Amino acid sequence: MLNQVVLVGRLTRNITINKSDKGVKVATISLAIPRSFKNSDGIYDTDFIDCVAFETIAENTKEYCKKGDIVGVKGRIQSRIIEKEDKSQNIMEIICEKITFLSSKKQEETE
C-alpha cells in the first residue's frame, strides 16, 4: 500500500502554531493550488488544501515563510472524524512529512 502526496502551492495565510492537549506543537497550513486546466468559463480554478505540520516542521515553516510564499509539501493523506452539532463529519487532510521552501515574495521584491 502507498499513501504519499506531493503538493506545490502558495500559503494562503501566515502560520500560527498551537499546542495540542498533549503539548505537541501543531500548525495548520492552507495551500492555494491552481488547477492546470480552465473551467467552462475559461478561468483556472484553485484548490485550497489544508495541511498539518508538527513540532520542528511547523516551527521552521513559521520562521521562514509567510502568506504568499510558494512551498512544496511531501506528506500523506489522513482522515479523521469530528463531531459537530450532533453530526459526524469526515475530514481529509495532509500530514506534512517534509516542507520545502521554494520562493518568497520578499525575495522576489528585492531582485
Phi, psi and omega in degrees: 000151181220131177225090182219137182229139173233124181231148171228124180196181179262142175291133183271348179201163174293151187272135173239144181250131176244168176246138177284176178301333181267005177087011180277134178284130184224136175231132173262122184247131178251127180253136172260121184232110179290143177286158185271006180222158181270150176279186183295342177269003180080021182243143175281118175284159179236136174262140177247117187240127178275134178234147181242127179242146182241154170044240188298320179298317179296314182297314181295320179295319178296320183291322189254351184234156177216175180309133178096343179290149177265129178229153171254137180237128171247130181191204181223154177276137177224141177247151175210157181252130175242148179260125180224119177048053178063022177234142175268136179230130178271124181250131174252132179215162179262127175266117184286128172255334178204138174235128179251128180275113186264319177198162175224151179296328179298316178297317181297324182289331183273346182280000000 
